[in-house]
């Protein structure tokens, strides 16, 4: 679960940076709903870590299915926001992209770190 802690810290730092930049440079683009974006990625990350990455050896197919599902869910969230809420849609899209790309890099690093740890354990056993 240490990777979940890293995720929470990452999202908090990203939100702090975003809030600082928008509040002091572009306050017209700041919306209270933006706090939901890092919370969304924390929830998605928690479910991924708990249900998939904590397993001993998740298959490549399962990992790819989870990534595809995350992309589809994210697209649905964006579509619902743009169609239903419509408030500052462009700034919401840029903010969502900012968190999505950061989460993508984090998740790739996490999978790499987990695989390195598993391969090191296998090498030590032989």
C-alpha positions as CSV (number, residue, x, y, z in Angstrom):
1,X,0.0,0.0,0.0
2,X,3.0,2.3,0.0
3,X,2.3,3.0,-3.7
4,X,-1.2,4.3,-2.7
5,X,0.5,6.7,-0.3
6,X,2.8,7.9,-3.1
7,X,-0.3,8.5,-5.3
8,X,-2.0,10.6,-2.6
9,X,1.1,12.7,-2.2
10,X,1.5,13.1,-5.9
11,X,-2.2,14.2,-6.3
12,X,-1.9,16.6,-3.4
13,X,1.2,18.2,-4.9
14,X,-0.3,18.4,-8.3
15,X,-3.4,20.0,-6.9
16,X,-1.3,22.5,-4.9
17,X,0.5,23.5,-8.1
18,X,-2.6,23.8,-10.1
19,X,-4.4,25.8,-7.4
20,X,-1.5,28.2,-7.0
21,X,-1.1,28.7,-10.7
22,X,-4.8,29.2,-11.3
23,X,-5.5,31.3,-8.2
24,X,-2.8,33.8,-8.7
25,X,-2.5,33.9,-12.5
26,X,-5.9,32.8,-14.0
27,X,-8.5,33.0,-11.3
28,X,-11.3,33.1,-13.9
29,X,-10.5,29.5,-14.7
30,X,-10.6,28.2,-11.2
31,X,-13.6,26.2,-10.2
32,X,-14.5,24.4,-6.9
33,X,-15.3,21.2,-8.9
34,X,-11.6,20.8,-9.8
35,X,-11.0,19.2,-6.4
36,X,-13.0,16.2,-7.7
37,X,-10.3,15.4,-10.4
38,X,-7.5,14.4,-8.1
39,X,-10.0,12.6,-5.9
40,X,-11.2,10.7,-9.0
41,X,-7.6,9.6,-9.7
42,X,-7.0,8.7,-6.1
43,X,-10.1,6.4,-6.2
44,X,-9.1,4.9,-9.5
45,X,-5.6,4.3,-8.2
46,X,-6.8,2.8,-5.0
47,X,-9.0,0.3,-6.8
48,X,-6.2,-0.6,-9.3
49,X,-3.6,-1.1,-6.6
50,X,-6.0,-3.0,-4.3
51,X,-7.6,-5.2,-7.0
52,X,-4.9,-5.7,-9.6
53,X,-1.4,-4.7,-8.7
54,X,-1.4,-6.2,-5.2
55,X,-1.9,-9.7,-6.8
56,X,1.3,-11.8,-7.1
57,X,1.4,-12.0,-10.9
58,X,-1.3,-10.2,-12.8
59,X,-1.3,-11.1,-16.5
60,X,-0.5,-8.7,-19.2
61,X,-4.0,-9.1,-20.6
62,X,-5.5,-8.1,-17.2
63,X,-3.2,-5.1,-16.9
64,X,-4.2,-3.9,-20.4
65,X,-7.8,-4.5,-19.7
66,X,-7.6,-2.4,-16.5
67,X,-5.8,0.4,-18.4
68,X,-8.4,0.3,-21.2
69,X,-11.3,0.4,-18.6
70,X,-9.7,3.4,-16.9
71,X,-9.5,5.3,-20.2
72,X,-13.1,4.5,-21.0
73,X,-14.3,5.5,-17.6
74,X,-12.2,8.7,-17.9
75,X,-13.8,9.5,-21.2
76,X,-17.3,9.0,-19.8
77,X,-16.5,11.3,-16.9
78,X,-15.2,14.0,-19.3
79,X,-18.3,13.5,-21.6
80,X,-20.7,13.8,-18.7
81,X,-19.0,16.9,-17.4
82,X,-18.9,18.6,-20.8
83,X,-22.5,17.7,-21.7
84,X,-24.2,18.0,-18.3
85,X,-22.3,20.6,-16.2
86,X,-20.9,22.7,-19.1
87,X,-19.2,25.2,-16.6
88,X,-15.7,26.0,-17.8
89,X,-15.5,22.9,-19.9
90,X,-12.2,23.8,-21.6
91,X,-10.4,24.5,-18.4
92,X,-11.8,21.2,-16.9
93,X,-10.5,19.3,-19.9
94,X,-7.0,20.8,-19.6
95,X,-7.0,20.1,-15.8
96,X,-8.2,16.6,-16.4
97,X,-5.5,16.0,-19.0
98,X,-2.9,17.4,-16.5
99,X,-3.9,14.8,-13.9
100,X,-4.4,12.0,-16.4
101,X,-0.9,12.3,-17.9
102,X,0.6,12.6,-14.4
103,X,-1.3,9.5,-13.3
104,X,-0.3,7.7,-16.4
105,X,3.4,8.4,-15.7
106,X,3.0,7.4,-12.0
107,X,1.2,4.1,-12.9
108,X,3.9,3.2,-15.4
109,X,6.6,3.9,-12.8
110,X,4.6,1.8,-10.2
111,X,4.3,-1.2,-12.6
112,X,8.0,-0.9,-13.5
113,X,9.0,-0.8,-9.8
114,X,6.7,-3.8,-8.9
115,X,8.2,-5.8,-11.8
116,X,11.7,-4.9,-10.8
117,X,11.0,-6.1,-7.2
118,X,9.5,-9.4,-8.4
119,X,12.4,-10.0,-10.8
120,X,14.9,-9.3,-8.0
121,X,13.1,-11.8,-5.8
122,X,13.1,-14.5,-8.5
123,X,16.9,-13.9,-9.2
124,X,17.6,-14.3,-5.5
125,X,15.7,-17.6,-5.4
126,X,17.8,-19.2,-8.2
